[in-house]
């Protein structure tokens, strides 16, 4: 009995403890809750004061059109502050004519955009570059903002831009970005493709097939003709887009030779790749990069060629025809199709360049072979008198330069034809310091004596003027005339080398039995010139070959007179020892010893006096 009472008392005490603990917990939680609310109020108050302070700073330090505002998390509140409390103009622009709305769109700040639109922001004000907020939204691919601008801001889906850059119109920009979502948005908001009939042509050139097809499916007119007569089918050909070309044919586009006034020429020229032609710069094409364009060109040309006659194929626009264009692009399969259908293989462009010249310039061996096999004339000259051989020599495509030259020579290319500057293939090789090519041309019968350089000098003279021993040796060994005098100066190679002291060159010339006693138009010999210019070693070399010592020039001077006048005692001594006559007077009645006396050349005077005494 007592035990039961004790148990009951214990249980009652336990229950009381539980109730007490529960009350304590409730009170503690209540206190914590009250503290949290207080802290929240304090934090909120602090943040409010801080943000308010930041808003004040922003409004004091910035203008409503400043870009920095819209990149802030609370940028929309700053804008509201400007407008609501400071009366800022929502259409005020910065130095680049960018509005607050422009910057809000650029920063993808949709709250600021919405607020500005609600406050009558003009959605059509464009920057100095012609960019409107709608264009920016399309650029950022921000459909929500674009839709907001159109539906609530009444942005013009056609654009209000009036400049020349067509991409600054919304639909054109969306097409250039291949952005089907934005295109759909514009179409869904009453953009009428028939109002902009040229937009399909723009898409062909600046987008992909999926966009073009989407536009056609939504009503774009595939039969519209531009002012120059071009159609979308023509534009697909210009872009060498075979897939679109076939697509438009399947859609019923009519194949006709249009666009004669287009800058890319008629449809045959377009198929030849007129858009990608290099005729103006004559820069060689990249034979690797052009493969895709080449294949599409050939496919298109093969599909259209039978619809046109020979006159169409050979017609010229702006000095070009289809064969010249295809050859310039190195579209070999297109060239083959044109030749098979009557293209003139020897036609030329407005610079006089033929297809073979373009092949040589591009280093395209296979194309050159094709043209030659179709009777291309290898020796036709352009308006500056260049030939295909000259184009090959000048081509920067080093890898195929020599094989191209060998191909042309094997097909009777004339090495000795000269251009407007009087330069032939050999000249160009020499001027490029290409000894391998120089040897090749000499081996293949280049005329060494007919060929001259730009200044009228012979090849030997050029070698002497540039002190090119290897070239001189090569020319001399292959029969170049070592005694040929310059038509203007009348100097022979020996005279030129003697007066400038080119000892090695003089040795080579003397080893070939050069004429020693030839005179220039003033009557002077090589020995005169060596003596006059104090070239002692040259004088010794000449004297070893026993030249005439006493030839007088038109002034009556002998080499000895010249040596005395130059004051070179060593040369005077060499001439006297060799037997030069000291008693010859010049036209002024002067003996060599008289000149020595007049010039106060005592040592030379003594040499001549001793020679006189020994007579």
C-alpha positions as CSV (number, residue, x, y, z in Angstrom):
1,X,0.0,0.0,0.0
2,X,2.8,2.4,1.0
3,X,4.6,1.4,-2.2
4,X,1.7,2.3,-4.4
5,X,1.4,5.7,-2.8
6,X,5.1,6.4,-3.3
7,X,4.8,5.4,-7.0
8,X,1.9,7.8,-7.5
9,X,3.7,10.6,-5.9
10,X,6.7,10.0,-8.1
11,X,4.6,10.1,-11.2
12,X,2.9,13.3,-10.2
13,X,6.3,14.9,-9.6
14,X,7.5,13.8,-13.1
15,X,4.5,15.3,-14.8
16,X,5.0,18.6,-13.0
17,X,8.6,18.7,-14.1
18,X,7.6,18.1,-17.8
19,X,5.1,20.9,-17.6
20,X,7.6,23.2,-16.2
21,X,10.2,22.3,-18.8
22,X,7.7,22.9,-21.6
23,X,6.8,26.3,-20.2
24,X,10.5,27.2,-20.1
25,X,11.0,26.2,-23.7
26,X,8.0,28.1,-24.8
27,X,9.2,31.2,-23.0
28,X,12.7,30.8,-24.5
29,X,11.3,30.5,-28.0
30,X,9.2,33.5,-27.5
31,X,12.2,35.5,-26.3
32,X,14.2,34.3,-29.3
33,X,11.4,35.2,-31.7
34,X,11.1,38.7,-30.2
35,X,14.8,39.1,-30.5
36,X,14.8,38.0,-34.2
37,X,12.0,40.4,-35.0
38,X,13.9,43.1,-33.4
39,X,17.1,42.2,-35.2
40,X,15.2,42.0,-38.5
41,X,13.8,45.5,-37.9
42,X,17.2,46.8,-37.1
43,X,18.8,45.1,-40.2
44,X,15.9,46.2,-42.4
45,X,16.2,49.7,-41.0
46,X,20.0,49.6,-41.6
47,X,19.6,48.3,-45.2
48,X,16.9,50.8,-45.9
49,X,19.1,53.6,-44.7
50,X,22.1,52.2,-46.6
51,X,20.2,51.7,-49.8
52,X,18.6,55.2,-49.4
53,X,22.1,56.5,-48.9
54,X,23.3,54.7,-52.1
55,X,20.3,56.0,-54.0
56,X,21.2,59.5,-52.9
57,X,24.8,59.0,-53.9
58,X,23.8,57.6,-57.3
59,X,21.5,60.5,-58.1
60,X,24.1,63.0,-57.0
61,X,27.0,61.4,-58.9
62,X,25.3,60.1,-62.1
63,X,22.8,61.2,-64.7
64,X,19.8,59.1,-65.7
65,X,21.5,58.1,-69.0
66,X,24.7,56.8,-67.3
67,X,25.4,53.2,-68.2
68,X,26.7,52.3,-64.7
69,X,23.3,52.8,-63.2
70,X,21.6,49.9,-65.1
71,X,24.3,47.3,-64.1
72,X,23.5,47.8,-60.4
73,X,21.2,45.4,-58.6
74,X,19.0,48.3,-57.6
75,X,19.4,50.2,-60.9
76,X,15.6,50.2,-61.4
77,X,15.1,52.0,-58.1
78,X,17.8,54.6,-59.0
79,X,15.9,55.3,-62.2
80,X,12.6,55.6,-60.3
81,X,14.4,58.0,-57.9
82,X,15.6,60.1,-60.9
83,X,12.1,60.3,-62.5
84,X,9.8,60.4,-59.4
85,X,11.8,62.7,-57.1
86,X,14.1,64.6,-59.5
87,X,12.0,65.0,-62.6
88,X,14.6,63.5,-64.9
89,X,13.7,63.2,-68.6
90,X,13.5,59.6,-69.6
91,X,14.5,60.4,-73.2
92,X,17.6,62.4,-72.3
93,X,20.7,61.1,-74.2
94,X,24.4,60.8,-73.5
95,X,27.3,61.8,-75.8
96,X,26.6,58.8,-78.1
97,X,22.9,59.6,-78.2
98,X,22.1,56.6,-76.0
99,X,19.0,56.9,-73.9
100,X,18.2,55.4,-70.4
101,X,16.1,52.8,-72.2
102,X,19.1,51.9,-74.4
103,X,21.3,51.2,-71.4
104,X,18.5,49.4,-69.5
105,X,18.0,47.0,-72.5
106,X,21.8,46.6,-72.9
107,X,22.1,45.6,-69.3
108,X,19.1,43.2,-69.5
109,X,17.5,45.2,-66.7
110,X,13.9,44.3,-67.3
111,X,12.5,46.2,-64.3
112,X,14.1,49.4,-65.5
113,X,12.9,48.8,-69.0
114,X,9.4,48.3,-67.8
115,X,9.4,51.4,-65.7
116,X,10.9,53.6,-68.5
117,X,8.3,52.4,-71.0
118,X,5.5,53.1,-68.4
119,X,7.0,56.6,-68.2
120,X,6.8,57.3,-72.0
121,X,10.4,56.3,-72.9
122,X,10.7,56.6,-76.7
123,X,11.6,53.2,-78.1
124,X,12.7,54.5,-81.5
125,X,15.6,56.8,-80.4
126,X,18.7,55.2,-81.8
127,X,22.4,55.7,-80.8
128,X,24.9,57.5,-83.1
129,X,25.6,54.0,-84.6
130,X,21.9,53.6,-85.5
131,X,21.1,51.0,-82.8
132,X,17.7,51.1,-81.3
133,X,16.6,49.4,-78.0
134,X,14.8,46.7,-80.0
135,X,18.0,45.9,-82.0
136,X,19.8,45.6,-78.7
137,X,17.2,43.2,-77.3
138,X,17.6,41.0,-80.4
139,X,21.3,41.1,-80.1
140,X,21.1,40.0,-76.4
141,X,18.5,37.4,-77.5
142,X,16.2,38.7,-74.7
143,X,12.8,37.8,-75.9
144,X,11.0,39.2,-72.8
145,X,12.5,42.6,-73.3
146,X,12.0,42.6,-77.0
147,X,8.3,41.6,-76.5
148,X,8.0,44.3,-73.9
149,X,9.4,47.0,-76.2
150,X,7.0,45.9,-79.0
151,X,3.8,45.4,-77.1
152,X,4.0,48.0,-74.4
153,X,6.5,50.4,-75.9
154,X,5.1,50.3,-79.4
155,X,8.6,49.7,-80.9
156,X,8.4,49.6,-84.7
157,X,9.0,46.0,-85.9
158,X,10.2,47.4,-89.2
159,X,12.6,49.8,-87.5
160,X,12.9,53.6,-87.8
161,X,16.6,53.6,-88.8
162,X,17.3,55.7,-91.9
163,X,21.0,55.0,-92.4
164,X,22.9,52.7,-94.9
165,X,23.6,49.8,-92.6
166,X,20.8,47.4,-93.3
167,X,21.5,45.3,-90.2
168,X,20.2,48.2,-88.1
169,X,16.7,47.1,-89.0
170,X,15.2,44.6,-86.5
171,X,14.3,41.8,-89.0
172,X,17.5,42.1,-90.9
173,X,19.5,42.0,-87.7
174,X,17.6,38.9,-86.5
175,X,18.3,37.2,-89.8
176,X,22.0,38.0,-89.7
177,X,22.1,36.4,-86.2
178,X,20.2,33.3,-87.5
179,X,17.8,33.9,-84.6
180,X,14.6,32.2,-85.5
181,X,13.0,33.0,-82.1
182,X,13.3,36.7,-82.7
183,X,12.2,36.4,-86.4
184,X,9.1,34.6,-85.1
185,X,8.5,37.3,-82.5
186,X,8.6,40.0,-85.2
187,X,6.3,38.0,-87.5
188,X,3.9,37.3,-84.7
189,X,3.8,41.1,-84.1
190,X,2.6,42.0,-87.6
191,X,5.8,42.1,-89.6
192,X,4.7,41.6,-93.2
193,X,7.4,39.9,-95.4
194,X,5.7,41.1,-98.5
195,X,6.4,44.7,-97.4
196,X,10.1,43.9,-97.4
197,X,10.5,41.7,-100.5
198,X,14.3,42.0,-100.6
199,X,14.7,40.4,-97.2
200,X,14.8,36.9,-98.6
201,X,17.8,37.8,-100.8
202,X,19.5,39.2,-97.6
203,X,18.8,36.0,-95.8
204,X,20.4,33.9,-98.6
205,X,23.6,35.9,-98.3
206,X,23.7,36.4,-94.5
207,X,22.0,33.4,-92.9
208,X,21.4,29.7,-93.4
209,X,18.9,27.5,-95.2
210,X,16.7,27.0,-92.2
211,X,16.1,30.7,-91.9
212,X,15.5,31.1,-95.7
213,X,13.0,28.2,-95.6
214,X,11.3,29.6,-92.5
215,X,10.8,32.9,-94.3
216,X,9.4,31.3,-97.4
217,X,7.1,29.2,-95.3
218,X,5.9,32.4,-93.7
219,X,5.1,34.2,-97.0
220,X,8.4,35.6,-98.4
221,X,8.0,36.1,-102.2
222,X,10.4,33.8,-104.1
223,X,9.5,35.4,-107.5
224,X,10.3,39.0,-106.6
225,X,12.8,40.8,-108.9
226,X,15.1,43.5,-107.6
227,X,15.8,46.6,-109.6
228,X,18.8,45.0,-111.3
229,X,16.7,42.0,-112.3
230,X,18.1,39.6,-109.8
231,X,15.9,37.0,-108.1
232,X,16.3,34.9,-105.0
233,X,17.4,32.0,-107.3
234,X,20.1,34.3,-108.8
235,X,21.2,35.3,-105.2
236,X,21.5,31.6,-104.2
237,X,23.8,31.2,-107.3
238,X,25.8,34.3,-106.3
239,X,26.4,32.8,-102.9
240,X,27.2,29.4,-104.5
241,X,24.6,27.8,-102.2
242,X,23.7,24.7,-104.2
243,X,21.2,23.5,-101.5
244,X,19.2,26.8,-101.7
245,X,19.5,26.8,-105.5
246,X,17.8,23.4,-105.7
247,X,15.3,24.4,-103.1
248,X,14.2,27.4,-105.1
249,X,14.0,25.4,-108.3
250,X,11.8,22.9,-106.5
251,X,9.6,25.8,-105.3
252,X,9.1,26.9,-108.9
253,X,11.6,29.6,-109.4
254,X,12.3,30.3,-113.1
255,X,15.8,29.8,-114.4
256,X,16.6,32.7,-116.6
257,X,19.7,34.8,-117.5
258,X,18.9,37.8,-115.4
259,X,20.8,40.5,-113.4
260,X,23.0,41.9,-116.2
261,X,23.2,45.1,-114.2
262,X,24.1,43.4,-111.0
263,X,27.7,43.9,-109.8
264,X,28.3,40.2,-109.9
265,X,27.2,39.9,-113.5
266,X,24.7,37.5,-115.2
267,X,23.7,34.2,-113.7
268,X,26.4,32.3,-115.5
269,X,29.1,34.6,-114.2
270,X,27.6,34.3,-110.7
271,X,27.8,30.5,-111.0
272,X,31.4,30.9,-111.9
273,X,32.0,32.5,-108.6
274,X,32.0,36.3,-109.5
275,X,31.4,37.2,-105.8
276,X,34.6,35.5,-104.8
277,X,36.7,36.6,-107.8
278,X,40.2,38.0,-107.3
279,X,40.6,39.9,-110.6
280,X,41.1,43.3,-109.0
281,X,43.9,42.4,-106.7
282,X,45.3,39.4,-108.7
283,X,46.2,37.8,-105.4
284,X,46.4,34.0,-105.7
285,X,43.6,32.0,-104.2
286,X,44.0,29.4,-101.6
287,X,43.5,26.1,-103.4
288,X,42.6,24.3,-100.2
289,X,40.0,26.7,-98.9
290,X,38.2,27.0,-102.2
291,X,37.2,23.4,-102.4
292,X,33.6,23.8,-101.1
293,X,32.9,26.8,-103.4
294,X,34.5,25.0,-106.3
295,X,32.2,22.0,-105.9
296,X,29.1,24.0,-105.6
297,X,30.0,26.2,-108.5
298,X,30.4,23.2,-110.7
299,X,27.1,21.6,-109.6
300,X,25.2,24.9,-110.3
301,X,27.0,25.5,-113.6
302,X,26.2,21.9,-114.7
303,X,22.5,22.4,-114.0
304,X,22.2,25.8,-115.7
305,X,24.6,25.7,-118.7
306,X,22.4,23.9,-121.1
307,X,19.7,26.6,-120.8
308,X,22.0,29.3,-122.4
309,X,23.7,29.7,-125.7
310,X,27.3,30.4,-126.5
311,X,26.9,34.1,-126.6
312,X,25.6,34.1,-123.0
313,X,28.6,32.0,-121.9
314,X,31.1,34.4,-123.5
315,X,29.4,37.6,-122.7
316,X,31.4,40.3,-120.8
317,X,30.3,42.5,-117.9
318,X,32.7,45.0,-116.4
319,X,35.6,43.4,-118.4
320,X,35.0,39.9,-117.2
321,X,33.4,36.7,-118.4
322,X,32.5,33.4,-116.8
323,X,35.6,31.5,-117.9
324,X,38.0,34.3,-116.6
325,X,36.1,34.3,-113.3
326,X,36.1,30.5,-112.8
327,X,39.8,30.4,-113.8
328,X,40.7,33.2,-111.4
329,X,39.0,31.2,-108.6
330,X,40.7,28.0,-109.8
331,X,37.3,26.3,-110.1
332,X,38.7,23.6,-112.4
333,X,35.4,21.6,-112.8
334,X,33.5,24.8,-113.7
335,X,36.2,25.7,-116.2
336,X,35.9,22.3,-117.8
337,X,32.1,22.6,-118.1
338,X,32.4,26.1,-119.7
339,X,35.0,24.9,-122.2
340,X,32.9,21.9,-123.1
341,X,30.0,24.4,-123.8
342,X,31.9,26.8,-126.1
343,X,33.8,29.2,-123.7
344,X,36.6,31.0,-125.5
345,X,39.8,29.7,-123.9
346,X,41.8,32.7,-125.0
347,X,39.4,35.4,-123.9
348,X,40.9,38.0,-121.5
349,X,39.8,40.4,-118.8
350,X,40.0,44.2,-118.7
351,X,43.7,43.9,-117.8
352,X,44.4,41.6,-120.7
353,X,44.8,38.6,-118.4
354,X,43.8,35.2,-119.8
355,X,42.6,32.2,-117.9
356,X,46.0,30.6,-118.3
357,X,47.6,33.7,-116.7
358,X,45.3,33.3,-113.7
359,X,46.2,29.6,-113.5
360,X,49.9,30.4,-113.6
361,X,49.5,33.1,-110.9
362,X,47.5,30.7,-108.7
363,X,50.1,28.0,-109.1
364,X,47.3,25.7,-110.3
365,X,49.1,23.1,-112.4
366,X,46.0,21.0,-113.2
367,X,44.0,24.0,-114.4
368,X,46.9,25.1,-116.6
369,X,47.1,21.6,-118.1
370,X,43.4,21.7,-118.8
371,X,43.5,25.1,-120.5
372,X,46.6,24.1,-122.6
373,X,44.9,20.9,-123.7
374,X,42.1,23.1,-124.9
375,X,44.4,25.2,-127.1
376,X,45.2,28.0,-124.7
377,X,47.8,30.3,-126.3
378,X,50.8,30.3,-123.9
379,X,52.3,33.5,-125.5
380,X,49.4,35.9,-125.4
381,X,50.5,39.2,-123.7
382,X,48.4,41.2,-121.4
383,X,48.0,45.0,-121.6
384,X,51.3,45.4,-119.8
385,X,52.8,42.8,-122.1
386,X,53.1,40.1,-119.4
387,X,52.7,36.5,-120.4
388,X,51.6,33.4,-118.5
389,X,55.3,32.5,-118.0
390,X,55.9,35.9,-116.4
391,X,52.9,35.4,-114.2
392,X,54.3,32.0,-113.1
393,X,57.7,33.5,-112.3
394,X,56.2,36.3,-110.2
395,X,53.7,34.0,-108.4
396,X,54.2,33.8,-104.7
397,X,53.1,30.2,-104.7
398,X,56.7,28.8,-104.4
399,X,55.7,25.1,-104.2
400,X,54.4,24.9,-107.8
401,X,56.4,27.7,-109.4
402,X,59.0,25.6,-111.0
403,X,56.6,22.8,-112.2
404,X,54.4,25.5,-113.7
405,X,57.3,27.2,-115.6
406,X,58.5,23.8,-116.9
407,X,54.9,23.0,-118.1
408,X,54.7,26.3,-120.0
409,X,58.2,26.0,-121.5
410,X,57.4,22.4,-122.6
411,X,54.4,23.9,-124.4
412,X,56.4,26.4,-126.3
413,X,56.3,29.4,-124.0
414,X,58.6,32.1,-125.5
415,X,61.3,32.9,-122.9
416,X,62.5,36.0,-124.8
417,X,59.2,37.9,-124.9
418,X,59.5,41.2,-123.0
419,X,57.0,43.2,-121.0
420,X,56.2,46.9,-121.1
421,X,59.5,47.6,-119.2
422,X,61.6,45.6,-121.6
423,X,62.0,42.7,-119.1
424,X,61.7,39.1,-120.1
425,X,61.5,35.9,-118.1
426,X,65.3,35.8,-117.7
427,X,65.4,39.4,-116.5
428,X,62.8,38.7,-113.8
429,X,64.7,35.6,-112.6
430,X,67.9,37.5,-112.4
431,X,66.3,40.4,-110.6
432,X,64.8,38.0,-108.1
433,X,68.4,36.6,-107.6
434,X,67.0,33.1,-108.5
435,X,70.1,31.3,-109.8
436,X,68.2,28.0,-110.3
437,X,65.6,29.6,-112.5
438,X,68.3,31.7,-114.3
439,X,70.2,28.5,-115.2
440,X,67.0,26.9,-116.3
441,X,66.2,29.8,-118.7
442,X,69.7,29.9,-120.1
443,X,69.6,26.1,-120.7
444,X,66.3,26.6,-122.5
445,X,67.8,29.1,-125.0
446,X,67.2,32.5,-123.4
447,X,68.9,35.1,-125.6
448,X,71.7,36.4,-123.4
449,X,72.7,39.2,-125.8
450,X,69.3,40.6,-126.8
451,X,68.0,40.8,-123.2
452,X,68.6,44.1,-121.4
453,X,67.6,45.3,-117.9
454,X,65.3,48.3,-117.2
455,X,68.1,50.9,-117.5
456,X,69.2,49.5,-120.9
457,X,72.2,47.7,-119.4
458,X,73.1,44.2,-120.6
459,X,72.9,41.2,-118.4
460,X,76.7,41.2,-118.0
461,X,76.6,44.9,-117.0
462,X,73.9,44.1,-114.4
463,X,76.1,41.4,-113.0
464,X,79.0,43.9,-112.8
465,X,76.9,46.6,-111.3
466,X,75.6,44.2,-108.6
467,X,79.1,42.6,-108.2
468,X,77.4,39.2,-108.8
469,X,80.3,36.9,-109.6
470,X,78.2,33.7,-109.9
471,X,75.9,35.4,-112.4
472,X,78.7,36.8,-114.4
473,X,80.5,33.4,-114.6
474,X,77.2,31.8,-115.7
475,X,76.6,34.3,-118.4
476,X,80.2,34.2,-119.7
477,X,80.3,30.4,-119.8
478,X,77.1,30.4,-121.8
479,X,78.2,32.8,-124.5
480,X,77.1,36.2,-123.4
481,X,78.9,39.0,-125.4
482,X,81.6,40.3,-123.0
483,X,82.5,43.1,-125.4
484,X,79.0,44.6,-125.8
485,X,79.1,48.3,-125.1
486,X,76.2,50.1,-123.4
487,X,74.1,52.0,-125.9
488,X,74.1,55.2,-123.8
489,X,77.4,55.3,-121.9
490,X,79.4,53.3,-124.6
491,X,81.2,51.5,-121.7
492,X,82.1,47.9,-122.2
493,X,81.9,45.4,-119.3
494,X,85.7,45.6,-118.9
495,X,85.7,49.4,-118.8
496,X,82.9,49.3,-116.1
497,X,84.7,46.8,-114.0
498,X,88.1,48.5,-114.4
499,X,87.1,51.9,-113.3
500,X,85.4,50.6,-110.2
501,X,88.1,48.2,-109.2
502,X,86.1,44.9,-109.4
503,X,89.2,42.7,-109.6
504,X,87.5,39.3,-109.6
505,X,85.2,40.4,-112.5
506,X,88.2,41.8,-114.5
507,X,89.9,38.4,-114.0
508,X,86.9,36.6,-115.4
509,X,86.7,38.9,-118.4
510,X,90.4,38.7,-119.1
511,X,90.2,34.9,-118.9
512,X,87.7,35.0,-121.8
513,X,89.9,37.0,-124.2
514,X,88.0,40.2,-123.8
515,X,88.9,43.1,-126.1
516,X,91.4,45.3,-124.3
517,X,91.7,48.2,-126.7
518,X,88.1,49.1,-127.3
519,X,87.3,52.8,-126.7
520,X,84.3,54.5,-125.4
521,X,82.6,57.5,-127.0
522,X,85.4,59.7,-125.6
523,X,88.2,57.6,-126.9
524,X,89.2,56.1,-123.6
525,X,90.1,52.4,-123.0
526,X,89.8,50.3,-119.9
527,X,93.4,51.1,-119.1
528,X,92.6,54.9,-119.3
529,X,89.8,54.4,-116.7
530,X,91.8,52.2,-114.3
531,X,94.7,54.7,-114.4
532,X,92.3,57.7,-113.9
533,X,90.7,56.0,-110.9
534,X,93.9,54.8,-109.3
535,X,93.0,51.1,-109.6
536,X,96.6,49.8,-109.3
537,X,95.7,46.1,-109.2
538,X,93.4,46.4,-112.3
539,X,96.2,48.2,-114.1
540,X,98.6,45.3,-113.4
541,X,96.1,42.8,-114.6
542,X,95.5,44.7,-117.8
543,X,99.2,45.2,-118.4
544,X,99.8,41.4,-118.1
545,X,97.6,41.1,-121.2
546,X,99.7,43.5,-123.2
547,X,97.2,46.2,-124.2
548,X,98.0,49.2,-126.4
549,X,99.7,51.6,-124.0
550,X,99.6,54.8,-126.0
551,X,96.1,55.2,-127.3
552,X,95.0,58.8,-127.0
553,X,91.4,59.8,-126.1
554,X,89.6,62.8,-127.6
555,X,91.5,65.0,-125.3
556,X,94.8,63.6,-126.4
557,X,95.5,61.9,-123.1
558,X,97.1,58.5,-122.8
559,X,96.7,56.2,-119.8
560,X,100.0,57.7,-118.5
561,X,98.5,61.3,-118.7
562,X,95.6,60.0,-116.6
563,X,97.8,58.3,-114.0
564,X,100.0,61.4,-113.6
565,X,96.9,63.6,-113.2
566,X,95.5,61.2,-110.6
567,X,98.8,61.5,-108.7
568,X,99.3,57.8,-108.4
569,X,103.1,57.1,-108.6
570,X,102.7,53.3,-108.5
571,X,100.6,53.3,-111.6
572,X,102.9,55.8,-113.3
573,X,105.8,53.5,-112.6
574,X,104.0,50.4,-113.8
575,X,103.1,52.2,-117.1
576,X,106.6,53.5,-117.6
577,X,108.1,50.0,-116.9
578,X,105.6,48.5,-119.4
579,X,106.9,50.9,-122.1
580,X,104.4,53.8,-122.1
581,X,105.6,56.6,-124.3
582,X,106.5,59.6,-122.1
583,X,106.9,62.0,-125.0
584,X,103.2,62.1,-126.2
585,X,101.6,65.5,-125.9
586,X,97.8,65.9,-125.3
587,X,95.6,68.4,-127.0
588,X,96.8,71.1,-124.7
589,X,100.4,70.4,-125.7
590,X,101.2,68.8,-122.3
591,X,103.6,65.9,-121.8
592,X,102.9,63.7,-118.7
593,X,106.0,65.3,-117.1
594,X,104.4,68.8,-117.6
595,X,101.3,67.7,-115.8
596,X,103.5,66.4,-112.9
597,X,105.3,69.8,-112.7
598,X,102.0,71.7,-112.9
599,X,100.6,69.6,-110.0
600,X,103.7,69.8,-107.9
601,X,103.9,66.0,-108.0
602,X,107.7,65.9,-107.3
603,X,108.0,62.1,-106.9
604,X,106.1,61.4,-110.2
605,X,108.2,64.1,-111.9
606,X,111.4,62.3,-110.8
607,X,110.1,59.0,-112.1
608,X,109.3,60.6,-115.5
609,X,112.6,62.6,-115.6
610,X,114.6,59.4,-114.9
611,X,112.7,57.7,-117.7
612,X,113.4,60.7,-120.0
613,X,117.1,60.5,-119.1
614,X,117.2,56.8,-119.8
615,X,115.9,57.2,-123.4
